[in-house]
């Protein structure tokens, strides 16, 4: 009976809540920088394992999925919003 573990199954709301609380505790103890650092390490490890082209492939795959689900009009819409934002100066980093 491999795989039969006692206790709640994966995805059980109790486990999800426990994971959320655990993550919150780590965030309070170690700070946001900890999560940034482990994320960067994971990204670097993925880049070393699969190469930089991997990120292009998964980005392209995600873009095609969004295009199928939302249509080409979605990209036109977000392009207009971005252009409008850049013309008005919204979203730009403030100078120190």
Order of alpha helices (4+ residues) and beta strands (2+ residues): alpha-alpha-alpha-alpha
